[in-house]
Every structure is written in C-alpha cells, then in structure tokens.
Amino acid sequence: MHSTRRAVVAGGTGMVGGELLKLLGDDSRYSQIVSLVRRKVVAPGRVENRVVSFEDLDRCELPGVDDAYCCF
C-alpha cells in the first residue's frame, strides 16, 4: 500500500535533524518530506528543501502535513 503521509522538519541541517531526515527518507510511509532551511543546502534523498525565514514563518506557504518535527 502506497502512503501519502507528509512530514515537515525544522532544523534538518543539524546533527539530530539530519539523522531524522535520513530516517524519514527511508520510510515508505511518507510520500513527501520537506525540510525548512535558512539557506540553500543539499537535501538528502527524497527530501525537498524550502528556504524560509523562521521569523516570518507564519507568512510562508507550507504544504499540508501529517507530522511536523522541530529539531532546534
């Protein structure tokens, strides 16, 4: 069964967040993984990076999500 779960990770460029992105990328339950980043970086595997201003996060257009993680 193909899953359509979507996850968003804030803090994915750090040590813990990077490991979480790898785990989510390998998890077949997720069809989309978005990492919120401050600057352009290389995304691992199936992860899509979105450059955002964390100060103005309420103004950012974010995808609908099933799971959200904050790794700050």
PDB file of N, CA, C, O and CB in Angstrom:
ATOM      1  N   MET A   1       0.835  -1.182   0.000  1.00  0.00           N
ATOM      2  CA  MET A   1       0.000   0.000   0.000  1.00  0.00           C
ATOM      3  C   MET A   1       0.882   1.249   0.000  1.00  0.00           C
ATOM      4  O   MET A   1       1.794   1.374   0.817  1.00  0.00           O
ATOM      5  CB  MET A   1      -0.951  -0.003   1.216  1.00  0.00           C
ATOM      6  N   HIS A   2       0.604   2.159  -0.915  1.00  0.00           N
ATOM      7  CA  HIS A   2       1.373   3.396  -1.018  1.00  0.00           C
ATOM      8  C   HIS A   2       0.793   4.422  -0.062  1.00  0.00           C
ATOM      9  O   HIS A   2      -0.418   4.641  -0.036  1.00  0.00           O
ATOM     10  CB  HIS A   2       1.371   3.937  -2.471  1.00  0.00           C
ATOM     11  N   SER A   3       1.645   5.044   0.714  1.00  0.00           N
ATOM     12  CA  SER A   3       1.194   6.019   1.688  1.00  0.00           C
ATOM     13  C   SER A   3       1.299   7.422   1.131  1.00  0.00           C
ATOM     14  O   SER A   3       2.097   7.699   0.235  1.00  0.00           O
ATOM     15  CB  SER A   3       1.994   5.901   2.970  1.00  0.00           C
ATOM     16  N   THR A   4       0.491   8.288   1.670  1.00  0.00           N
ATOM     17  CA  THR A   4       0.527   9.691   1.264  1.00  0.00           C
ATOM     18  C   THR A   4       0.826  10.595   2.451  1.00  0.00           C
ATOM     19  O   THR A   4       0.488  11.779   2.422  1.00  0.00           O
ATOM     20  CB  THR A   4      -0.797  10.095   0.617  1.00  0.00           C
ATOM     21  N   ARG A   5       1.441  10.068   3.478  1.00  0.00           N
ATOM     22  CA  ARG A   5       1.798  10.892   4.644  1.00  0.00           C
ATOM     23  C   ARG A   5       2.843  11.918   4.240  1.00  0.00           C
ATOM     24  O   ARG A   5       3.710  11.653   3.407  1.00  0.00           O
ATOM     25  CB  ARG A   5       2.327  10.011   5.814  1.00  0.00           C
ATOM     26  N   ARG A   6       2.743  13.097   4.848  1.00  0.00           N
ATOM     27  CA  ARG A   6       3.683  14.180   4.564  1.00  0.00           C
ATOM     28  C   ARG A   6       4.276  14.661   5.879  1.00  0.00           C
ATOM     29  O   ARG A   6       3.578  14.791   6.885  1.00  0.00           O
ATOM     30  CB  ARG A   6       2.987  15.354   3.802  1.00  0.00           C
ATOM     31  N   ALA A   7       5.579  14.922   5.851  1.00  0.00           N
ATOM     32  CA  ALA A   7       6.282  15.394   7.051  1.00  0.00           C
ATOM     33  C   ALA A   7       7.029  16.678   6.744  1.00  0.00           C
ATOM     34  O   ALA A   7       7.533  16.876   5.639  1.00  0.00           O
ATOM     35  CB  ALA A   7       7.259  14.321   7.577  1.00  0.00           C
ATOM     36  N   VAL A   8       7.091  17.548   7.746  1.00  0.00           N
ATOM     37  CA  VAL A   8       7.888  18.771   7.666  1.00  0.00           C
ATOM     38  C   VAL A   8       8.853  18.758   8.840  1.00  0.00           C
ATOM     39  O   VAL A   8       8.467  18.462   9.971  1.00  0.00           O
ATOM     40  CB  VAL A   8       6.982  20.064   7.681  1.00  0.00           C
ATOM     41  N   VAL A   9      10.123  19.084   8.560  1.00  0.00           N
ATOM     42  CA  VAL A   9      11.152  19.101   9.594  1.00  0.00           C
ATOM     43  C   VAL A   9      11.788  20.483   9.629  1.00  0.00           C
ATOM     44  O   VAL A   9      12.253  20.984   8.605  1.00  0.00           O
ATOM     45  CB  VAL A   9      12.226  18.001   9.341  1.00  0.00           C
ATOM     46  N   ALA A  10      11.808  21.096  10.805  1.00  0.00           N
ATOM     47  CA  ALA A  10      12.537  22.341  11.021  1.00  0.00           C
ATOM     48  C   ALA A  10      13.802  21.977  11.787  1.00  0.00           C
ATOM     49  O   ALA A  10      13.737  21.270  12.792  1.00  0.00           O
ATOM     50  CB  ALA A  10      11.666  23.412  11.803  1.00  0.00           C
ATOM     51  N   GLY A  11      14.940  22.451  11.322  1.00  0.00           N
ATOM     52  CA  GLY A  11      16.199  22.123  11.984  1.00  0.00           C
ATOM     53  C   GLY A  11      16.876  20.893  11.389  1.00  0.00           C
ATOM     54  O   GLY A  11      17.669  20.230  12.058  1.00  0.00           O
ATOM     55  N   GLY A  12      16.566  20.596  10.147  1.00  0.00           N
ATOM     56  CA  GLY A  12      17.112  19.411   9.497  1.00  0.00           C
ATOM     57  C   GLY A  12      18.573  19.499   9.103  1.00  0.00           C
ATOM     58  O   GLY A  12      19.144  18.498   8.672  1.00  0.00           O
ATOM     59  N   THR A  13      19.205  20.668   9.236  1.00  0.00           N
ATOM     60  CA  THR A  13      20.623  20.782   8.874  1.00  0.00           C
ATOM     61  C   THR A  13      21.535  20.466  10.045  1.00  0.00           C
ATOM     62  O   THR A  13      22.751  20.365   9.877  1.00  0.00           O
ATOM     63  CB  THR A  13      20.925  22.178   8.357  1.00  0.00           C
ATOM     64  N   GLY A  14      20.960  20.309  11.230  1.00  0.00           N
ATOM     65  CA  GLY A  14      21.759  19.953  12.405  1.00  0.00           C
ATOM     66  C   GLY A  14      21.983  18.450  12.477  1.00  0.00           C
ATOM     67  O   GLY A  14      21.494  17.702  11.630  1.00  0.00           O
ATOM     68  N   MET A  15      22.722  18.009  13.487  1.00  0.00           N
ATOM     69  CA  MET A  15      23.060  16.594  13.628  1.00  0.00           C
ATOM     70  C   MET A  15      21.812  15.727  13.827  1.00  0.00           C
ATOM     71  O   MET A  15      21.631  14.734  13.122  1.00  0.00           O
ATOM     72  CB  MET A  15      24.019  16.400  14.800  1.00  0.00           C
ATOM     73  N   VAL A  16      20.962  16.092  14.773  1.00  0.00           N
ATOM     74  CA  VAL A  16      19.759  15.294  15.050  1.00  0.00           C
ATOM     75  C   VAL A  16      18.777  15.390  13.894  1.00  0.00           C
ATOM     76  O   VAL A  16      18.238  14.378  13.447  1.00  0.00           O
ATOM     77  CB  VAL A  16      19.084  15.759  16.356  1.00  0.00           C
ATOM     78  N   GLY A  17      18.542  16.613  13.405  1.00  0.00           N
ATOM     79  CA  GLY A  17      17.621  16.801  12.295  1.00  0.00           C
ATOM     80  C   GLY A  17      18.074  16.089  11.031  1.00  0.00           C
ATOM     81  O   GLY A  17      17.245  15.553  10.295  1.00  0.00           O
ATOM     82  N   GLY A  18      19.369  16.074  10.771  1.00  0.00           N
ATOM     83  CA  GLY A  18      19.898  15.367   9.601  1.00  0.00           C
ATOM     84  C   GLY A  18      19.644  13.880   9.664  1.00  0.00           C
ATOM     85  O   GLY A  18      19.296  13.259   8.660  1.00  0.00           O
ATOM     86  N   GLU A  19      19.816  13.303  10.848  1.00  0.00           N
ATOM     87  CA  GLU A  19      19.532  11.875  11.013  1.00  0.00           C
ATOM     88  C   GLU A  19      18.040  11.590  10.855  1.00  0.00           C
ATOM     89  O   GLU A  19      17.653  10.576  10.274  1.00  0.00           O
ATOM     90  CB  GLU A  19      20.020  11.387  12.386  1.00  0.00           C
ATOM     91  N   LEU A  20      17.207  12.489  11.376  1.00  0.00           N
ATOM     92  CA  LEU A  20      15.755  12.333  11.222  1.00  0.00           C
ATOM     93  C   LEU A  20      15.359  12.369   9.756  1.00  0.00           C
ATOM     94  O   LEU A  20      14.525  11.573   9.324  1.00  0.00           O
ATOM     95  CB  LEU A  20      15.009  13.430  11.994  1.00  0.00           C
ATOM     96  N   LEU A  21      15.944  13.283   8.981  1.00  0.00           N
ATOM     97  CA  LEU A  21      15.634  13.347   7.552  1.00  0.00           C
ATOM     98  C   LEU A  21      16.018  12.068   6.831  1.00  0.00           C
ATOM     99  O   LEU A  21      15.294  11.611   5.946  1.00  0.00           O
ATOM    100  CB  LEU A  21      16.342  14.526   6.914  1.00  0.00           C
ATOM    101  N   LYS A  22      17.155  11.486   7.203  1.00  0.00           N
ATOM    102  CA  LYS A  22      17.557  10.213   6.592  1.00  0.00           C
ATOM    103  C   LYS A  22      16.544   9.122   6.909  1.00  0.00           C
ATOM    104  O   LYS A  22      16.161   8.353   6.028  1.00  0.00           O
ATOM    105  CB  LYS A  22      18.957   9.794   7.081  1.00  0.00           C
ATOM    106  N   LEU A  23      16.108   9.054   8.168  1.00  0.00           N
ATOM    107  CA  LEU A  23      15.128   8.040   8.569  1.00  0.00           C
ATOM    108  C   LEU A  23      13.797   8.235   7.846  1.00  0.00           C
ATOM    109  O   LEU A  23      13.208   7.275   7.351  1.00  0.00           O
ATOM    110  CB  LEU A  23      14.910   8.083  10.085  1.00  0.00           C
ATOM    111  N   LEU A  24      13.332   9.466   7.789  1.00  0.00           N
ATOM    112  CA  LEU A  24      12.073   9.733   7.097  1.00  0.00           C
ATOM    113  C   LEU A  24      12.191   9.425   5.607  1.00  0.00           C
ATOM    114  O   LEU A  24      11.259   8.893   5.003  1.00  0.00           O
ATOM    115  CB  LEU A  24      11.650  11.193   7.302  1.00  0.00           C
ATOM    116  N   GLY A  25      13.338   9.761   5.017  1.00  0.00           N
ATOM    117  CA  GLY A  25      13.556   9.491   3.596  1.00  0.00           C
ATOM    118  C   GLY A  25      13.543   8.010   3.263  1.00  0.00           C
ATOM    119  O   GLY A  25      13.186   7.628   2.149  1.00  0.00           O
ATOM    120  N   ASP A  26      13.926   7.177   4.211  1.00  0.00           N
ATOM    121  CA  ASP A  26      13.925   5.732   4.002  1.00  0.00           C
ATOM    122  C   ASP A  26      12.586   5.087   4.359  1.00  0.00           C
ATOM    123  O   ASP A  26      12.376   3.905   4.088  1.00  0.00           O
ATOM    124  CB  ASP A  26      15.028   5.096   4.818  1.00  0.00           C
ATOM    125  N   ASP A  27      11.689   5.849   4.958  1.00  0.00           N
ATOM    126  CA  ASP A  27      10.410   5.325   5.436  1.00  0.00           C
ATOM    127  C   ASP A  27       9.371   5.391   4.319  1.00  0.00           C
ATOM    128  O   ASP A  27       9.015   6.481   3.870  1.00  0.00           O
ATOM    129  CB  ASP A  27       9.922   6.113   6.678  1.00  0.00           C
ATOM    130  N   SER A  28       8.888   4.250   3.871  1.00  0.00           N
ATOM    131  CA  SER A  28       7.943   4.191   2.757  1.00  0.00           C
ATOM    132  C   SER A  28       6.564   4.746   3.112  1.00  0.00           C
ATOM    133  O   SER A  28       5.727   4.908   2.225  1.00  0.00           O
ATOM    134  CB  SER A  28       7.803   2.767   2.285  1.00  0.00           C
ATOM    135  N   ARG A  29       6.313   5.036   4.372  1.00  0.00           N
ATOM    136  CA  ARG A  29       5.018   5.613   4.754  1.00  0.00           C
ATOM    137  C   ARG A  29       4.890   7.069   4.335  1.00  0.00           C
ATOM    138  O   ARG A  29       3.789   7.618   4.328  1.00  0.00           O
ATOM    139  CB  ARG A  29       4.817   5.498   6.254  1.00  0.00           C
ATOM    140  N   TYR A  30       6.013   7.700   3.984  1.00  0.00           N
ATOM    141  CA  TYR A  30       5.987   9.117   3.639  1.00  0.00           C
ATOM    142  C   TYR A  30       6.157   9.320   2.138  1.00  0.00           C
ATOM    143  O   TYR A  30       7.103   8.822   1.528  1.00  0.00           O
ATOM    144  CB  TYR A  30       7.080   9.869   4.397  1.00  0.00           C
ATOM    145  N   SER A  31       5.215  10.064   1.559  1.00  0.00           N
ATOM    146  CA  SER A  31       5.313  10.394   0.140  1.00  0.00           C
ATOM    147  C   SER A  31       6.018  11.722  -0.081  1.00  0.00           C
ATOM    148  O   SER A  31       6.532  11.977  -1.170  1.00  0.00           O
ATOM    149  CB  SER A  31       3.932  10.434  -0.485  1.00  0.00           C
ATOM    150  N   GLN A  32       6.047  12.583   0.956  1.00  0.00           N
ATOM    151  CA  GLN A  32       6.699  13.888   0.838  1.00  0.00           C
ATOM    152  C   GLN A  32       7.357  14.240   2.162  1.00  0.00           C
ATOM    153  O   GLN A  32       6.752  14.113   3.227  1.00  0.00           O
ATOM    154  CB  GLN A  32       5.681  14.987   0.423  1.00  0.00           C
ATOM    155  N   ILE A  33       8.609  14.687   2.081  1.00  0.00           N
ATOM    156  CA  ILE A  33       9.343  15.163   3.249  1.00  0.00           C
ATOM    157  C   ILE A  33       9.913  16.528   2.885  1.00  0.00           C
ATOM    158  O   ILE A  33      10.662  16.661   1.916  1.00  0.00           O
ATOM    159  CB  ILE A  33      10.483  14.151   3.682  1.00  0.00           C
ATOM    160  N   VAL A  34       9.553  17.544   3.670  1.00  0.00           N
ATOM    161  CA  VAL A  34      10.016  18.908   3.427  1.00  0.00           C
ATOM    162  C   VAL A  34      10.873  19.340   4.606  1.00  0.00           C
ATOM    163  O   VAL A  34      10.469  19.220   5.763  1.00  0.00           O
ATOM    164  CB  VAL A  34       8.818  19.889   3.217  1.00  0.00           C
ATOM    165  N   SER A  35      12.054  19.842   4.299  1.00  0.00           N
ATOM    166  CA  SER A  35      12.955  20.367   5.321  1.00  0.00           C
ATOM    167  C   SER A  35      12.980  21.883   5.200  1.00  0.00           C
ATOM    168  O   SER A  35      13.315  22.428   4.148  1.00  0.00           O
ATOM    169  CB  SER A  35      14.394  19.766   5.178  1.00  0.00           C
ATOM    170  N   LEU A  36      12.622  22.556   6.287  1.00  0.00           N
ATOM    171  CA  LEU A  36      12.661  24.013   6.309  1.00  0.00           C
ATOM    172  C   LEU A  36      14.077  24.449   6.670  1.00  0.00           C
ATOM    173  O   LEU A  36      14.603  24.072   7.716  1.00  0.00           O
ATOM    174  CB  LEU A  36      11.617  24.595   7.319  1.00  0.00           C
ATOM    175  N   VAL A  37      14.689  25.247   5.796  1.00  0.00           N
ATOM    176  CA  VAL A  37      16.083  25.659   5.984  1.00  0.00           C
ATOM    177  C   VAL A  37      16.216  27.166   5.833  1.00  0.00           C
ATOM    178  O   VAL A  37      15.390  27.809   5.186  1.00  0.00           O
ATOM    179  CB  VAL A  37      17.005  24.941   4.981  1.00  0.00           C
ATOM    180  N   ARG A  38      17.265  27.726   6.436  1.00  0.00           N
ATOM    181  CA  ARG A  38      17.529  29.171   6.350  1.00  0.00           C
ATOM    182  C   ARG A  38      18.260  29.551   5.068  1.00  0.00           C
ATOM    183  O   ARG A  38      18.114  30.663   4.561  1.00  0.00           O
ATOM    184  CB  ARG A  38      18.343  29.628   7.551  1.00  0.00           C
ATOM    185  N   ARG A  39      19.042  28.618   4.559  1.00  0.00           N
ATOM    186  CA  ARG A  39      19.817  28.878   3.344  1.00  0.00           C
ATOM    187  C   ARG A  39      19.812  27.617   2.487  1.00  0.00           C
ATOM    188  O   ARG A  39      19.504  26.525   2.965  1.00  0.00           O
ATOM    189  CB  ARG A  39      21.283  29.317   3.687  1.00  0.00           C
ATOM    190  N   LYS A  40      20.153  27.786   1.226  1.00  0.00           N
ATOM    191  CA  LYS A  40      20.162  26.669   0.284  1.00  0.00           C
ATOM    192  C   LYS A  40      21.239  25.661   0.673  1.00  0.00           C
ATOM    193  O   LYS A  40      22.405  26.026   0.821  1.00  0.00           O
ATOM    194  CB  LYS A  40      20.392  27.172  -1.158  1.00  0.00           C
ATOM    195  N   VAL A  41      20.854  24.396   0.840  1.00  0.00           N
ATOM    196  CA  VAL A  41      21.774  23.305   1.146  1.00  0.00           C
ATOM    197  C   VAL A  41      21.355  22.084   0.332  1.00  0.00           C
ATOM    198  O   VAL A  41      20.252  22.038  -0.213  1.00  0.00           O
ATOM    199  CB  VAL A  41      21.789  22.983   2.680  1.00  0.00           C
ATOM    200  N   VAL A  42      22.231  21.114   0.258  1.00  0.00           N
ATOM    201  CA  VAL A  42      21.927  19.881  -0.461  1.00  0.00           C
ATOM    202  C   VAL A  42      20.999  19.029   0.395  1.00  0.00           C
ATOM    203  O   VAL A  42      21.276  18.775   1.567  1.00  0.00           O
ATOM    204  CB  VAL A  42      23.230  19.100  -0.815  1.00  0.00           C
ATOM    205  N   ALA A  43      19.906  18.595  -0.196  1.00  0.00           N
ATOM    206  CA  ALA A  43      18.927  17.776   0.520  1.00  0.00           C
ATOM    207  C   ALA A  43      19.236  16.295   0.316  1.00  0.00           C
ATOM    208  O   ALA A  43      19.565  15.873  -0.792  1.00  0.00           O
ATOM    209  CB  ALA A  43      17.488  18.099   0.043  1.00  0.00           C
ATOM    210  N   PRO A  44      19.130  15.505   1.392  1.00  0.00           N
ATOM    211  CA  PRO A  44      19.372  14.074   1.252  1.00  0.00           C
ATOM    212  C   PRO A  44      18.178  13.355   0.615  1.00  0.00           C
ATOM    213  O   PRO A  44      17.024  13.636   0.940  1.00  0.00           O
ATOM    214  CB  PRO A  44      19.683  13.463   2.614  1.00  0.00           C
ATOM    215  N   GLY A  45      18.476  12.427  -0.291  1.00  0.00           N
ATOM    216  CA  GLY A  45      17.446  11.542  -0.853  1.00  0.00           C
ATOM    217  C   GLY A  45      16.212  12.242  -1.377  1.00  0.00           C
ATOM    218  O   GLY A  45      16.301  13.139  -2.215  1.00  0.00           O
ATOM    219  N   ARG A  46      15.059  11.826  -0.876  1.00  0.00           N
ATOM    220  CA  ARG A  46      13.766  12.330  -1.356  1.00  0.00           C
ATOM    221  C   ARG A  46      13.331  13.625  -0.675  1.00  0.00           C
ATOM    222  O   ARG A  46      12.200  14.068  -0.873  1.00  0.00           O
ATOM    223  CB  ARG A  46      12.704  11.281  -1.149  1.00  0.00           C
ATOM    224  N   VAL A  47      14.180  14.223   0.099  1.00  0.00           N
ATOM    225  CA  VAL A  47      13.821  15.408   0.874  1.00  0.00           C
ATOM    226  C   VAL A  47      13.833  16.648  -0.011  1.00  0.00           C
ATOM    227  O   VAL A  47      14.745  16.842  -0.814  1.00  0.00           O
ATOM    228  CB  VAL A  47      14.782  15.590   2.060  1.00  0.00           C
ATOM    229  N   GLU A  48      12.813  17.483   0.145  1.00  0.00           N
ATOM    230  CA  GLU A  48      12.725  18.758  -0.561  1.00  0.00           C
ATOM    231  C   GLU A  48      13.035  19.867   0.441  1.00  0.00           C
ATOM    232  O   GLU A  48      12.378  19.971   1.477  1.00  0.00           O
ATOM    233  CB  GLU A  48      11.305  18.958  -1.217  1.00  0.00           C
ATOM    234  N   ASN A  49      14.024  20.687   0.138  1.00  0.00           N
ATOM    235  CA  ASN A  49      14.349  21.827   0.993  1.00  0.00           C
ATOM    236  C   ASN A  49      13.501  23.024   0.606  1.00  0.00           C
ATOM    237  O   ASN A  49      13.265  23.276  -0.576  1.00  0.00           O
ATOM    238  CB  ASN A  49      15.845  22.177   0.900  1.00  0.00           C
ATOM    239  N   ARG A  50      13.051  23.753   1.605  1.00  0.00           N
ATOM    240  CA  ARG A  50      12.364  25.030   1.379  1.00  0.00           C
ATOM    241  C   ARG A  50      13.070  26.081   2.219  1.00  0.00           C
ATOM    242  O   ARG A  50      13.110  25.991   3.446  1.00  0.00           O
ATOM    243  CB  ARG A  50      10.829  24.943   1.743  1.00  0.00           C
ATOM    244  N   VAL A  51      13.625  27.076   1.546  1.00  0.00           N
ATOM    245  CA  VAL A  51      14.304  28.164   2.244  1.00  0.00           C
ATOM    246  C   VAL A  51      13.224  29.094   2.790  1.00  0.00           C
ATOM    247  O   VAL A  51      12.377  29.589   2.045  1.00  0.00           O
ATOM    248  CB  VAL A  51      15.307  28.935   1.293  1.00  0.00           C
ATOM    249  N   VAL A  52      13.268  29.323   4.104  1.00  0.00           N
ATOM    250  CA  VAL A  52      12.261  30.150   4.771  1.00  0.00           C
ATOM    251  C   VAL A  52      12.938  31.094   5.756  1.00  0.00           C
ATOM    252  O   VAL A  52      14.085  30.890   6.155  1.00  0.00           O
ATOM    253  CB  VAL A  52      11.216  29.269   5.497  1.00  0.00           C
ATOM    254  N   SER A  53      12.208  32.116   6.131  1.00  0.00           N
ATOM    255  CA  SER A  53      12.612  32.984   7.229  1.00  0.00           C
ATOM    256  C   SER A  53      11.835  32.510   8.447  1.00  0.00           C
ATOM    257  O   SER A  53      10.608  32.607   8.471  1.00  0.00           O
ATOM    258  CB  SER A  53      12.343  34.517   6.914  1.00  0.00           C
ATOM    259  N   PHE A  54      12.526  32.003   9.451  1.00  0.00           N
ATOM    260  CA  PHE A  54      11.842  31.489  10.629  1.00  0.00           C
ATOM    261  C   PHE A  54      11.159  32.604  11.417  1.00  0.00           C
ATOM    262  O   PHE A  54      10.228  32.345  12.180  1.00  0.00           O
ATOM    263  CB  PHE A  54      12.824  30.750  11.521  1.00  0.00           C
ATOM    264  N   GLU A  55      11.618  33.842  11.235  1.00  0.00           N
ATOM    265  CA  GLU A  55      10.977  34.973  11.894  1.00  0.00           C
ATOM    266  C   GLU A  55       9.611  35.265  11.268  1.00  0.00           C
ATOM    267  O   GLU A  55       8.714  35.776  11.939  1.00  0.00           O
ATOM    268  CB  GLU A  55      11.875  36.216  11.815  1.00  0.00           C
ATOM    269  N   ASP A  56       9.456  34.941   9.991  1.00  0.00           N
ATOM    270  CA  ASP A  56       8.205  35.183   9.267  1.00  0.00           C
ATOM    271  C   ASP A  56       7.546  33.877   8.839  1.00  0.00           C
ATOM    272  O   ASP A  56       6.910  33.823   7.786  1.00  0.00           O
ATOM    273  CB  ASP A  56       8.461  36.061   8.044  1.00  0.00           C
ATOM    274  N   LEU A  57       7.685  32.861   9.615  1.00  0.00           N
ATOM    275  CA  LEU A  57       7.179  31.540   9.241  1.00  0.00           C
ATOM    276  C   LEU A  57       5.674  31.544   9.028  1.00  0.00           C
ATOM    277  O   LEU A  57       5.167  30.773   8.213  1.00  0.00           O
ATOM    278  CB  LEU A  57       7.541  30.522  10.302  1.00  0.00           C
ATOM    279  N   ASP A  58       4.953  32.393   9.743  1.00  0.00           N
ATOM    280  CA  ASP A  58       3.502  32.440   9.587  1.00  0.00           C
ATOM    281  C   ASP A  58       3.089  32.968   8.215  1.00  0.00           C
ATOM    282  O   ASP A  58       1.938  32.802   7.811  1.00  0.00           O
ATOM    283  CB  ASP A  58       2.892  33.305  10.675  1.00  0.00           C
ATOM    284  N   ARG A  59       4.017  33.601   7.494  1.00  0.00           N
ATOM    285  CA  ARG A  59       3.731  34.117   6.150  1.00  0.00           C
ATOM    286  C   ARG A  59       4.150  33.144   5.055  1.00  0.00           C
ATOM    287  O   ARG A  59       3.839  33.370   3.886  1.00  0.00           O
ATOM    288  CB  ARG A  59       4.432  35.448   5.942  1.00  0.00           C
ATOM    289  N   CYS A  60       4.842  32.079   5.402  1.00  0.00           N
ATOM    290  CA  CYS A  60       5.340  31.124   4.413  1.00  0.00           C
ATOM    291  C   CYS A  60       4.232  30.186   3.975  1.00  0.00           C
ATOM    292  O   CYS A  60       3.369  29.795   4.761  1.00  0.00           O
ATOM    293  CB  CYS A  60       6.519  30.322   4.977  1.00  0.00           C
ATOM    294  N   GLU A  61       4.280  29.840   2.708  1.00  0.00           N
ATOM    295  CA  GLU A  61       3.336  28.863   2.184  1.00  0.00           C
ATOM    296  C   GLU A  61       3.929  27.477   2.410  1.00  0.00           C
ATOM    297  O   GLU A  61       4.934  27.116   1.798  1.00  0.00           O
ATOM    298  CB  GLU A  61       3.031  29.115   0.664  1.00  0.00           C
ATOM    299  N   LEU A  62       3.305  26.711   3.286  1.00  0.00           N
ATOM    300  CA  LEU A  62       3.789  25.376   3.626  1.00  0.00           C
ATOM    301  C   LEU A  62       2.778  24.335   3.180  1.00  0.00           C
ATOM    302  O   LEU A  62       1.581  24.616   3.114  1.00  0.00           O
ATOM    303  CB  LEU A  62       4.057  25.255   5.141  1.00  0.00           C
ATOM    304  N   PRO A  63       3.251  23.134   2.873  1.00  0.00           N
ATOM    305  CA  PRO A  63       2.322  22.075   2.461  1.00  0.00           C
ATOM    306  C   PRO A  63       1.506  21.588   3.658  1.00  0.00           C
ATOM    307  O   PRO A  63       1.914  21.755   4.807  1.00  0.00           O
ATOM    308  CB  PRO A  63       3.091  20.893   1.820  1.00  0.00           C
ATOM    309  N   GLY A  64       0.359  20.991   3.379  1.00  0.00           N
ATOM    310  CA  GLY A  64      -0.385  20.318   4.433  1.00  0.00           C
ATOM    311  C   GLY A  64       0.480  19.172   4.950  1.00  0.00           C
ATOM    312  O   GLY A  64       1.147  18.501   4.162  1.00  0.00           O
ATOM    313  N   VAL A  65       0.478  18.942   6.249  1.00  0.00           N
ATOM    314  CA  VAL A  65       1.349  17.912   6.815  1.00  0.00           C
ATOM    315  C   VAL A  65       0.580  16.999   7.755  1.00  0.00           C
ATOM    316  O   VAL A  65      -0.441  17.374   8.330  1.00  0.00           O
ATOM    317  CB  VAL A  65       2.523  18.550   7.554  1.00  0.00           C
ATOM    318  N   ASP A  66       1.103  15.798   7.888  1.00  0.00           N
ATOM    319  CA  ASP A  66       0.600  14.840   8.853  1.00  0.00           C
ATOM    320  C   ASP A  66       1.474  14.834  10.088  1.00  0.00           C
ATOM    321  O   ASP A  66       0.983  14.653  11.202  1.00  0.00           O
ATOM    322  CB  ASP A  66       0.527  13.446   8.244  1.00  0.00           C
ATOM    323  N   ASP A  67       2.787  15.034   9.893  1.00  0.00           N
ATOM    324  CA  ASP A  67       3.735  15.002  11.003  1.00  0.00           C
ATOM    325  C   ASP A  67       4.695  16.180  10.864  1.00  0.00           C
ATOM    326  O   ASP A  67       5.209  16.445   9.777  1.00  0.00           O
ATOM    327  CB  ASP A  67       4.513  13.649  11.040  1.00  0.00           C
ATOM    328  N   ALA A  68       4.933  16.884  11.971  1.00  0.00           N
ATOM    329  CA  ALA A  68       5.866  18.004  11.983  1.00  0.00           C
ATOM    330  C   ALA A  68       6.875  17.773  13.109  1.00  0.00           C
ATOM    331  O   ALA A  68       6.515  17.365  14.213  1.00  0.00           O
ATOM    332  CB  ALA A  68       5.115  19.370  12.165  1.00  0.00           C
ATOM    333  N   TYR A  69       8.149  18.045  12.802  1.00  0.00           N
ATOM    334  CA  TYR A  69       9.234  17.832  13.769  1.00  0.00           C
ATOM    335  C   TYR A  69      10.063  19.112  13.859  1.00  0.00           C
ATOM    336  O   TYR A  69      10.351  19.750  12.846  1.00  0.00           O
ATOM    337  CB  TYR A  69      10.135  16.609  13.357  1.00  0.00           C
ATOM    338  N   CYS A  70      10.436  19.473  15.066  1.00  0.00           N
ATOM    339  CA  CYS A  70      11.312  20.613  15.296  1.00  0.00           C
ATOM    340  C   CYS A  70      12.565  20.114  15.987  1.00  0.00           C
ATOM    341  O   CYS A  70      12.487  19.574  17.090  1.00  0.00           O
ATOM    342  CB  CYS A  70      10.606  21.714  16.139  1.00  0.00           C
ATOM    343  N   CYS A  71      13.708  20.284  15.364  1.00  0.00           N
ATOM    344  CA  CYS A  71      14.983  19.758  15.883  1.00  0.00           C
ATOM    345  C   CYS A  71      15.955  20.884  16.200  1.00  0.00           C
ATOM    346  O   CYS A  71      17.136  20.783  15.867  1.00  0.00           O
ATOM    347  CB  CYS A  71      15.620  18.791  14.871  1.00  0.00           C
ATOM    348  N   PHE A  72      15.502  21.928  16.820  1.00  0.00           N
ATOM    349  CA  PHE A  72      16.386  23.036  17.194  1.00  0.00           C
ATOM    350  C   PHE A  72      16.987  22.767  18.531  1.00  0.00           C
ATOM    351  O   PHE A  72      17.765  23.579  19.033  1.00  0.00           O
ATOM    352  CB  PHE A  72      15.641  24.370  17.210  1.00  0.00           C
TER     353      PHE A  72
END
